[in-house]
Amino acid sequence: MIQLIPRENVSPVLSLLGPLFSIGFTMLIGGILFYFLGVDPFAAIKMIFWDPLMSETFSTYSIPQIFIKGAPLILIALGLSVGFKANIWNIGAEGQYIMGAIFGASFALSLYPLESAFIFPLMVFIGIAGGCLWSLIPAILKIRFNVNEILVSLMLVYVAEQILALASLGFLRNPDGAGFPGSRNLSQYPSASNSELILGTGIHLGVVLSLFMIVFFYILFFRHSLGFKIKLLGSSPKAYSFSGQNPNKLIFICLTLSGGLAGLAGIMEVAGPAGQINIDFNVGYGFTAIIVAFLGRLNPIGILFAGLVMALTYVGGELTQFMLNLPAAAIQLFQGMLLFFLLSFDLFVYYKIRLRGN
């Protein structure tokens, strides 16, 4: 029988080395995977991590794309980190991301072709509200009936995906789209478009907001009493209860906050790079953000770098698919290895393993 015993003194150096170990080991095992797929592993690893940043051929396009793809990952991961620090496990950010996009896009498209400076701000607000409302379901069930938030939030992802399909094929379908699924393209609706801030780069408001949120959450975690309460609930629930605080209130705040940020990411994406609601709108940002949150050690600064690294694998992965004919599933597996090796490393850092006889 294997028994895990928490270590009394955890090495901070080893804890910080975890992300570097996971990236290095992912490169090693990923290279072996690429070799068996018939692709030069050195060329593939170079194209994923080096060429998007340093190649004269690709970097002009790739560097802005890293920030564009990193923005939703950072926003969602920041929201998840709040709950994860308090041992509140929202695994359904993908569904909240979808619902934020649907709520916001539905509002804007209901006003088409009206032009007004108020449409986009209200659209963003309603998108955030959509993500919050979707996260309220696991929050209320957790508070009222002590239902496991992991299962509820995860199952709601599949409900959100069905609503996304219904919107694409039904109530948001473009009436001028010749019967094809998908909504109107918001880039052609100026009042509802998340347009470029830097011409020719694709950098949009969502990128700026993700960087602003890094500062906001750093202050929240390290300079605000709410951050202290979140850490206390996660590290010692009994001590938190003895302090006279109501844990249900914090559960509500954490889940609502994470849902709101996922909804914000969704509306920024649908009004910007994605452009429309369609069946393929969700690309797994909500699930990938879980990797980003843990890779960044639930620290806002760490999440910034982890989000950019994960975005780099997206951009580099697209290059390898195009240039080396590497399957998309191989890149997804490569990204998943990051979390697997990080958790494996943490197992040995935070726990002692003892073998006991039956």
Secondary structure per residue as TSV (DSSP state, phi and psi in degrees):
chain	resnum	aa	ss	phi	psi
A	1	M	-	360.0	133.6
A	2	I	E	-96.6	128.6
A	3	Q	E	-120.5	132.3
A	4	L	E	-100.3	124.1
A	5	I	E	-116.9	120.2
A	6	P	E	-60.1	136.9
A	7	R	-	-76.0	139.6
A	8	E	S	-74.0	-38.5
A	9	N	S	-120.6	109.1
A	10	V	-	-94.4	129.0
A	11	S	-	-69.6	118.5
A	12	P	H	-65.1	-29.5
A	13	V	H	-66.3	-47.0
A	14	L	H	-63.8	-36.6
A	15	S	H	-62.5	-41.1
A	16	L	H	-71.5	-26.4
A	17	L	H	-76.7	-14.1
A	18	G	H	-54.2	-52.4
A	19	P	H	-60.1	-39.7
A	20	L	H	-65.9	-40.4
A	21	F	H	-61.1	-45.7
A	22	S	H	-64.5	-39.1
A	23	I	H	-66.2	-45.1
A	24	G	H	-63.4	-45.4
A	25	F	H	-69.7	-32.4
A	26	T	H	-64.2	-40.1
A	27	M	H	-60.6	-43.7
A	28	L	H	-65.0	-54.3
A	29	I	H	-70.2	-36.1
A	30	G	H	-62.8	-38.6
A	31	G	H	-61.3	-40.3
A	32	I	H	-64.1	-42.0
A	33	L	H	-59.2	-46.4
A	34	F	H	-62.6	-37.0
A	35	Y	H	-60.9	-45.2
A	36	F	H	-72.0	-16.4
A	37	L	T	-87.7	2.6
A	38	G	T	84.7	19.6
A	39	V	S	-115.4	139.5
A	40	D	-	-60.1	113.5
A	41	P	H	-62.5	-36.5
A	42	F	H	-68.0	-40.0
A	43	A	H	-65.8	-39.6
A	44	A	H	-67.1	-47.2
A	45	I	H	-63.1	-41.1
A	46	K	H	-62.6	-40.7
A	47	M	H	-71.7	-28.4
A	48	I	H	-76.5	-46.0
A	49	F	H	-104.6	-22.5
A	50	W	T	-106.4	-51.9
A	51	D	H	-59.5	-40.0
A	52	P	H	-61.8	-23.3
A	53	L	H	-99.2	-36.3
A	54	M	H	-113.7	-19.7
A	55	S	-	-73.9	130.5
A	56	E	T	-63.8	-28.1
A	57	T	T	-71.2	-40.4
A	58	F	T	-108.0	-24.3
A	59	S	H	-64.9	-35.1
A	60	T	H	-58.3	-40.0
A	61	Y	H	-82.5	-40.1
A	62	S	H	-73.6	-39.0
A	63	I	H	-62.1	-47.6
A	64	P	H	-60.9	-35.3
A	65	Q	H	-65.3	-31.5
A	66	I	H	-62.2	-42.4
A	67	F	H	-70.4	-36.8
A	68	I	H	-65.8	-44.7
A	69	K	H	-76.9	-25.2
A	70	G	H	-76.7	-27.3
A	71	A	H	-57.7	-53.0
A	72	P	H	-64.9	-33.5
A	73	L	H	-63.8	-42.7
A	74	I	H	-67.6	-45.3
A	75	L	H	-59.7	-48.2
A	76	I	H	-67.8	-41.9
A	77	A	H	-64.1	-36.6
A	78	L	H	-61.8	-44.0
A	79	G	H	-63.6	-42.1
A	80	L	H	-64.9	-36.4
A	81	S	H	-62.0	-30.9
A	82	V	H	-61.5	-49.1
A	83	G	H	-69.6	-41.4
A	84	F	H	-61.7	-36.5
A	85	K	H	-62.7	-30.1
A	86	A	T	-96.8	10.6
A	87	N	T	60.4	37.0
A	88	I	-	-113.4	114.1
A	89	W	-	-105.1	91.2
A	90	N	-	-85.7	104.9
A	91	I	-	-101.7	1.9
A	92	G	-	-106.2	29.0
A	93	A	H	-62.0	-27.0
A	94	E	H	-61.0	-41.8
A	95	G	H	-67.5	-38.6
A	96	Q	H	-68.6	-34.8
A	97	Y	H	-62.5	-44.8
A	98	I	H	-64.0	-46.8
A	99	M	H	-68.1	-34.0
A	100	G	H	-60.7	-42.4
A	101	A	H	-65.5	-43.3
A	102	I	H	-65.7	-45.6
A	103	F	H	-60.2	-50.8
A	104	G	H	-65.3	-44.2
A	105	A	H	-66.6	-37.7
A	106	S	H	-61.7	-42.5
A	107	F	H	-61.4	-49.4
A	108	A	H	-64.2	-44.0
A	109	L	H	-71.0	-23.8
A	110	S	H	-68.9	-20.3
A	111	L	T	-99.1	-5.4
A	112	Y	T	-58.6	135.2
A	113	P	T	-101.3	27.3
A	114	L	-	-59.1	136.8
A	115	E	-	-110.3	126.9
A	116	S	-	-159.2	145.0
A	117	A	T	-70.0	-14.9
A	118	F	T	-87.7	-13.3
A	119	I	H	-65.0	-48.4
A	120	F	H	-65.5	-46.5
A	121	P	H	-58.7	-42.6
A	122	L	H	-66.8	-35.7
A	123	M	H	-61.3	-43.0
A	124	V	H	-64.9	-44.7
A	125	F	H	-60.3	-44.0
A	126	I	H	-69.4	-34.7
A	127	G	H	-62.2	-43.2
A	128	I	H	-61.8	-42.7
A	129	A	H	-62.1	-37.6
A	130	G	H	-62.2	-43.3
A	131	G	H	-64.9	-40.6
A	132	C	H	-62.0	-46.0
A	133	L	H	-62.1	-38.5
A	134	W	H	-69.2	-33.0
A	135	S	H	-79.6	-17.4
A	136	L	H	-67.1	-26.5
A	137	I	H	-62.0	-54.9
A	138	P	H	-64.8	-30.2
A	139	A	H	-65.2	-47.1
A	140	I	H	-66.5	-42.2
A	141	L	H	-65.6	-34.5
A	142	K	H	-67.8	-46.3
A	143	I	H	-71.3	-42.9
A	144	R	H	-82.8	-40.3
A	145	F	H	-123.7	5.6
A	146	N	-	56.4	38.0
A	147	V	-	-79.2	139.6
A	148	N	-	-61.6	120.7
A	149	E	H	-70.5	-23.3
A	150	I	H	-63.7	-50.0
A	151	L	H	-66.6	-44.5
A	152	V	H	-65.3	-48.9
A	153	S	H	-64.2	-36.7
A	154	L	H	-68.6	-44.2
A	155	M	H	-64.8	-31.8
A	156	L	H	-68.0	-19.3
A	157	V	H	-61.0	-43.3
A	158	Y	H	-70.9	-31.2
A	159	V	H	-66.1	-44.5
A	160	A	H	-62.2	-37.6
A	161	E	H	-64.9	-35.9
A	162	Q	H	-69.9	-37.2
A	163	I	H	-66.2	-37.6
A	164	L	H	-60.8	-43.6
A	165	A	H	-64.3	-41.2
A	166	L	H	-62.9	-40.9
A	167	A	H	-65.5	-41.8
A	168	S	H	-67.0	-36.4
A	169	L	H	-96.9	-11.9
A	170	G	T	-128.5	-99.8
A	171	F	T	-70.6	-15.7
A	172	L	T	-111.7	5.7
A	173	R	-	-62.2	138.1
A	174	N	-	-65.3	116.1
A	175	P	T	-65.5	-17.3
A	176	D	T	-104.2	17.6
A	177	G	S	-95.3	15.7
A	178	A	T	57.6	31.1
A	179	G	T	86.4	-5.3
A	180	F	-	-73.2	145.8
A	181	P	S	-68.0	151.3
A	182	G	S	117.9	151.9
A	183	S	-	-82.5	178.6
A	184	R	-	-59.6	152.8
A	185	N	-	-81.1	117.6
A	186	L	G	-68.2	-19.4
A	187	S	G	-66.2	-19.1
A	188	Q	G	-96.1	6.8
A	189	Y	S	-120.7	88.7
A	190	P	G	-50.9	-37.9
A	191	S	G	-70.3	-16.6
A	192	A	G	-118.2	15.4
A	193	S	-	-100.3	132.4
A	194	N	-	-87.6	77.5
A	195	S	-	-74.4	167.7
A	196	E	-	-63.8	140.0
A	197	L	S	-91.4	-31.5
A	198	I	S	-118.6	110.4
A	199	L	T	-56.9	130.5
A	200	G	T	87.8	-3.0
A	201	T	T	-106.7	-26.0
A	202	G	-	86.8	-5.8
A	203	I	-	-62.1	126.1
A	204	H	-	-125.8	-178.0
A	205	L	H	-59.3	-33.7
A	206	G	H	-59.9	-34.6
A	207	V	H	-65.0	-45.0
A	208	V	H	-63.8	-42.7
A	209	L	H	-64.1	-37.1
A	210	S	H	-63.0	-38.8
A	211	L	H	-70.7	-37.9
A	212	F	H	-63.1	-40.2
A	213	M	H	-67.1	-28.0
A	214	I	H	-58.2	-47.2
A	215	V	H	-65.6	-44.1
A	216	F	H	-59.7	-46.2
A	217	F	H	-74.6	-27.5
A	218	Y	H	-63.5	-44.6
A	219	I	H	-64.3	-41.1
A	220	L	H	-60.8	-46.3
A	221	F	H	-74.4	-35.9
A	222	F	H	-114.2	-7.6
A	223	R	H	-131.1	2.4
A	224	H	S	-124.8	148.7
A	225	S	H	-64.1	-31.0
A	226	L	H	-62.3	-39.1
A	227	G	H	-62.1	-39.3
A	228	F	H	-64.4	-41.7
A	229	K	H	-64.5	-39.3
A	230	I	H	-61.9	-46.0
A	231	K	H	-64.3	-39.4
A	232	L	H	-65.0	-43.3
A	233	L	H	-62.7	-38.1
A	234	G	H	-72.1	-38.4
A	235	S	H	-85.7	-32.6
A	236	S	-	-151.7	85.7
A	237	P	H	-58.5	-35.3
A	238	K	H	-65.4	-44.0
A	239	A	H	-62.9	-36.9
A	240	Y	H	-64.3	-41.9
A	241	S	H	-66.5	-39.6
A	242	F	H	-66.6	-23.3
A	243	S	T	-75.1	-4.8
A	244	G	T	88.4	5.8
A	245	Q	-	-84.6	152.4
A	246	N	-	-95.4	110.4
A	247	P	H	-63.6	-28.4
A	248	N	H	-62.4	-35.8
A	249	K	H	-63.0	-41.3
A	250	L	H	-71.4	-36.0
A	251	I	H	-59.8	-44.7
A	252	F	H	-60.8	-46.5
A	253	I	H	-63.5	-46.3
A	254	C	H	-64.3	-46.2
A	255	L	H	-69.6	-38.5
A	256	T	H	-67.2	-40.7
A	257	L	H	-64.8	-43.5
A	258	S	H	-66.9	-38.5
A	259	G	H	-65.4	-39.5
A	260	G	H	-63.8	-41.2
A	261	L	H	-69.9	-35.6
A	262	A	H	-64.7	-41.0
A	263	G	H	-63.7	-38.5
A	264	L	H	-61.8	-43.9
A	265	A	H	-61.0	-40.2
A	266	G	H	-64.1	-44.9
A	267	I	H	-71.8	-33.9
A	268	M	H	-65.5	-35.5
A	269	E	H	-74.1	-43.8
A	270	V	H	-72.1	-29.3
A	271	A	T	-87.4	-7.5
A	272	G	T	-118.8	-105.1
A	273	P	T	-59.3	-42.7
A	274	A	S	-71.1	-45.5
A	275	G	-	85.8	-25.5
A	276	Q	S	-156.8	161.8
A	277	I	-	-83.9	121.0
A	278	N	-	-147.3	174.9
A	279	I	T	-61.0	-31.4
A	280	D	T	-95.1	17.5
A	281	F	-	-61.7	-46.5
A	282	N	-	-78.8	124.5
A	283	V	-	-116.0	16.5
A	284	G	S	91.5	12.8
A	285	Y	H	-58.3	-37.7
A	286	G	H	-64.1	-35.8
A	287	F	H	-79.8	-40.1
A	288	T	H	-64.1	-30.7
A	289	A	H	-63.7	-24.4
A	290	I	H	-63.6	-42.8
A	291	I	H	-61.9	-43.9
A	292	V	H	-61.2	-43.5
A	293	A	H	-61.0	-45.3
A	294	F	H	-75.8	-36.4
A	295	L	H	-63.3	-32.7
A	296	G	T	-87.5	8.4
A	297	R	T	58.6	30.0
A	298	L	T	57.3	23.8
A	299	N	-	-109.4	132.3
A	300	P	H	-54.8	-41.6
A	301	I	H	-67.0	-41.9
A	302	G	H	-63.8	-37.7
A	303	I	H	-65.5	-36.5
A	304	L	H	-57.6	-51.5
A	305	F	H	-68.5	-39.9
A	306	A	H	-64.2	-40.0
A	307	G	H	-63.2	-40.0
A	308	L	H	-69.8	-37.4
A	309	V	H	-64.2	-43.9
A	310	M	H	-66.6	-38.0
A	311	A	H	-63.8	-35.2
A	312	L	H	-61.1	-38.5
A	313	T	H	-68.5	-30.9
A	314	Y	H	-65.1	-51.7
A	315	V	H	-66.2	-46.9
A	316	G	H	-64.9	-35.6
A	317	G	H	-63.3	-39.3
A	318	E	H	-64.2	-36.7
A	319	L	H	-64.4	-43.0
A	320	T	H	-66.8	-34.8
A	321	Q	H	-63.9	-39.8
A	322	F	H	-78.6	-43.0
A	323	M	H	-89.2	-32.9
A	324	L	H	-115.1	2.9
A	325	N	-	57.6	37.4
A	326	L	-	-81.1	134.3
A	327	P	-	-63.4	145.8
A	328	A	H	-61.2	-34.8
A	329	A	H	-62.5	-31.7
A	330	A	H	-66.7	-36.9
A	331	I	H	-69.4	-39.2
A	332	Q	H	-63.6	-41.1
A	333	L	H	-64.3	-40.7
A	334	F	H	-58.7	-43.9
A	335	Q	H	-66.5	-40.3
A	336	G	H	-63.3	-30.7
A	337	M	H	-60.5	-32.1
A	338	L	H	-56.6	-48.9
A	339	L	H	-68.3	-40.6
A	340	F	H	-59.9	-47.8
A	341	F	H	-72.3	-31.6
A	342	L	H	-64.9	-46.3
A	343	L	H	-66.7	-36.1
A	344	S	H	-63.5	-44.6
A	345	F	H	-63.1	-43.2
A	346	D	H	-64.6	-30.2
A	347	L	H	-58.1	-41.7
A	348	F	H	-81.0	-26.1
A	349	V	H	-74.5	-41.7
A	350	Y	H	-97.8	-12.4
A	351	Y	E	-134.7	148.6
A	352	K	E	-94.9	140.5
A	353	I	E	-104.4	123.1
A	354	R	E	-123.4	132.5
A	355	L	E	-94.8	127.7
A	356	R	-	-124.2	139.3
A	357	G	-	-76.9	151.0
A	358	N	-	-69.7	360.0
